[in-house]
């Protein structure tokens, strides 16, 4: 499941988290789905705390994550903090440590469905004991809204698509959204790369993403970075429009 550095980080995090007497600690995303790439994938976690998240708890969470900074992969560890009485409602925002800072963000219907489908229990109770299930309609509406309101406007911002992360996430998220809407199931990033050629995605872009995720690629040239951005945007714009029109 994990390599030594990842296992060490998770062990240390759980050890420090025990001071909060957690009800549960779950992993979702690549780590839970079997597509985790150490040093490239994020460590996506959900901690369930028994007590309400008070100001004192917030301060303790900050100190916990700051103590982890000595671990090589600490910047990849993202964790949202829930309580048993705050589980319902995907519109709620929760205390979250991500990208080396504290924020509030929702636990989306996709994340909730992942937890029910293949969530990895690192401590305590399983998701099905605490987390309400996600109806198919709620999941589908969220996926359409995410494509329409976040990703489609982003396609028009040309500068974003010269960055690896936008090309990777934008393209992969579109493929995953398509499969979820068509078949009602979630797929991994690796599976998304296999699906993209069938969806008409530019093969050169798909293979570029695959190399950077699973191999040791060379830094791209400025010419390829610009060409890749153009190919990706020209594909995603019409593809997202068609998907939204079909399923909205």
C-alpha positions in Angstrom: 0.0 0.0 0.0 2.7 2.5 1.0 6.5 3.0 0.9 8.5 3.5 4.0 8.4 7.3 4.0 4.7 7.3 3.6 4.1 4.7 6.3 6.4 6.6 8.7 4.5 9.9 8.1 1.1 8.2 8.6 2.3 6.5 11.8 3.6 9.7 13.3 0.5 11.6 12.3 -1.7 9.0 14.0 0.4 8.9 17.1 0.2 12.7 17.5 -3.6 12.6 16.6 -4.3 10.3 19.5 -4.0 13.3 21.8 -7.4 14.3 20.3 -9.0 10.9 21.1 -10.1 10.5 17.5 -13.2 8.5 16.7 -11.8 7.6 13.3 -9.1 8.4 10.7 -9.7 7.5 7.1 -7.8 7.9 3.8 -9.4 8.5 0.5 -8.1 9.5 -2.9 -5.1 7.7 -4.5 -3.9 6.1 -1.2 -7.2 4.4 -0.7 -7.9 3.7 -4.3 -4.6 1.8 -5.0 -3.1 4.4 -7.3 -0.8 6.1 -4.8 2.6 7.4 -6.1 4.9 8.4 -3.3 6.2 11.9 -3.6 3.7 12.7 -6.3 0.3 11.8 -4.8 -1.3 13.7 -2.0 -2.2 12.0 1.2 -5.9 12.7 1.6 -7.2 12.1 5.1 -10.4 12.6 7.1 -10.1 12.7 10.9 -13.3 12.4 13.0 -13.0 14.0 16.4 -15.4 13.4 19.2 -15.5 16.9 20.6 -16.6 20.1 18.8 -13.7 21.8 16.9 -13.1 24.7 19.3 -10.5 27.5 19.0 -8.2 25.5 21.4 -8.6 22.5 19.1 -7.7 24.6 16.0 -4.5 25.7 17.7 -3.6 22.1 18.6 -4.2 21.1 15.0 -1.9 23.8 13.7 0.8 22.7 16.2 0.4 19.1 15.2 0.9 19.8 11.5 3.8 22.1 12.1 5.6 19.4 14.1 5.3 17.1 11.0 7.3 19.4 8.8 10.5 17.5 9.4 9.0 14.6 7.5 9.8 14.6 3.8 6.3 14.1 2.6 4.5 16.3 5.2 3.5 18.9 2.6 1.5 16.3 0.8 -0.6 15.4 3.8 -4.0 17.0 3.7 -6.6 16.4 6.5 -10.1 17.6 7.1 -11.5 17.5 10.7 -15.1 16.4 11.2 -17.2 15.4 14.2 -19.9 12.8 14.4 -22.6 15.4 14.6 -21.3 17.4 11.6 -21.2 14.7 9.0 -24.4 15.4 7.1 -24.5 18.0 4.3 -21.8 18.2 1.6 -22.3 21.9 1.6 -20.7 22.4 5.0 -17.1 23.5 5.3 -14.7 21.9 7.7 -11.4 22.8 9.3 -8.7 21.5 6.9 -5.0 21.5 6.8 -3.8 21.5 3.2 -0.9 23.0 1.2 0.9 23.9 4.4 -1.9 26.1 5.8 -5.2 26.0 7.6 -8.4 26.6 5.7 -12.1 25.6 5.6 -13.5 23.5 2.8 -16.2 21.0 2.1 -16.0 17.2 2.0 -17.5 16.8 -1.4 -19.9 14.2 -2.6 -17.1 12.6 -4.6 -14.9 12.3 -1.5 -17.9 11.0 0.5 -18.7 8.3 -2.2 -15.0 7.4 -2.2 -15.0 6.8 1.5 -18.0 4.5 1.2 -16.7 2.7 -1.8 -13.1 2.1 -0.9 -12.1 4.3 2.0 -9.1 3.1 4.0 -9.6 2.9 7.7 -6.4 3.9 9.5 -8.0 4.1 12.9 -11.4 3.6 14.6 -14.8 3.2 13.1 -15.4 2.7 9.3 -17.1 5.4 7.2 -20.4 3.5 6.9 -20.8 3.7 10.7 -20.6 7.5 10.7 -21.0 9.1 7.3 -24.4 9.3 5.5 -24.4 7.7 2.1 -24.4 9.9 -1.1 -27.4 9.5 -3.3 -26.6 9.0 -7.0 -28.5 12.2 -7.9 -26.5 14.3 -5.5 -23.2 12.8 -6.8 -24.2 13.5 -10.4 -25.3 17.0 -9.8 -22.1 17.8 -8.0 -20.0 16.4 -10.8 -21.8 18.4 -13.5 -21.6 21.6 -11.4 -17.9 21.1 -10.8 -17.3 20.7 -14.6 -19.6 23.6 -15.5 -18.7 26.2 -12.8 -15.1 25.4 -12.0 -13.3 23.6 -14.9 -15.1 25.2 -17.8 -14.3 28.8 -16.8 -10.7 27.7 -16.0 -10.3 26.5 -19.6 -10.6 30.1 -20.8 -7.6 31.2 -18.6 -4.8 30.4 -21.0 -1.9 30.9 -18.6 -3.1 28.2 -16.2 -2.6 25.5 -18.7 1.1 26.0 -19.0 1.4 24.4 -15.6 1.6 20.6 -15.2 -1.0 20.5 -12.4 -3.7 22.1 -14.5 -3.1 19.9 -17.5 -3.0 16.8 -15.3 -6.0 17.5 -13.0 -8.2 19.1 -15.6 -7.9 16.2 -18.1 -8.1 13.4 -15.5 -11.0 15.0 -13.7 -12.9 15.3 -17.0 -12.5 11.6 -17.7 -13.5 10.6 -14.1 -16.5 12.9 -14.3 -17.6 11.3 -17.6 -17.4 7.7 -16.3 -19.2 8.7 -13.1 -22.1 10.3 -15.0 -22.3 7.5 -17.6 -21.8 4.5 -15.3 -22.3 5.7 -11.8 -18.9 4.6 -10.6 -15.6 6.2 -9.5 -12.4 5.4 -11.2 -8.7 6.0 -10.4 -6.4 8.4 -12.1 -4.7 5.5 -13.8 -8.0 4.3 -15.1 -8.8 7.8 -16.3 -5.7 7.9 -18.4 -6.8 4.6 -20.0 -10.2 6.0 -20.8 -9.1 9.4 -22.2 -8.2 8.2 -25.7 -11.6 6.7 -26.0 -13.0 10.1 -25.2 -11.1 11.8 -27.9 -8.3 13.3 -25.8 -5.0 14.2 -27.5 -2.8 11.1 -27.3 0.4 13.2 -26.8 -1.1 14.9 -23.8 -2.3 11.7 -22.3 1.1 10.1 -22.6 2.7 13.2 -21.3 0.6 13.0 -18.1 1.3 9.2 -17.8 5.1 9.7 -18.0 5.1 12.4 -15.4 2.9 10.4 -13.0 4.4 6.9 -13.4 7.9 7.4 -14.9 10.9 9.7 -14.6 10.3 12.3 -17.4 12.6 15.0 -18.6 11.6 18.7 -18.1 9.4 19.8 -20.9 10.6 22.3 -23.5 8.9 25.7 -23.7 7.6 24.8 -27.2 6.0 21.6 -25.9 4.5 23.4 -22.8 2.8 25.9 -25.1 1.7 23.2 -27.5 0.4 21.0 -24.7 -1.6 23.9 -23.3 -3.2 24.6 -26.7 -4.1 20.9 -27.2 -5.6 20.6 -23.8 -7.7 23.7 -23.9 -8.9 22.9 -27.4 -10.0 19.5 -26.3 -11.5 20.3 -22.8 -13.6 23.3 -23.8 -15.9 21.5 -26.2 -15.7 18.2 -24.3 -16.9 19.8 -21.1 -19.7 21.7 -22.9 -21.0 18.5 -24.4 -20.8 16.7 -21.1 -22.7 19.4 -19.3 -25.3 19.7 -22.0 -26.0 15.9 -21.8 -26.2 15.6 -18.1 -27.4 19.0 -16.7 
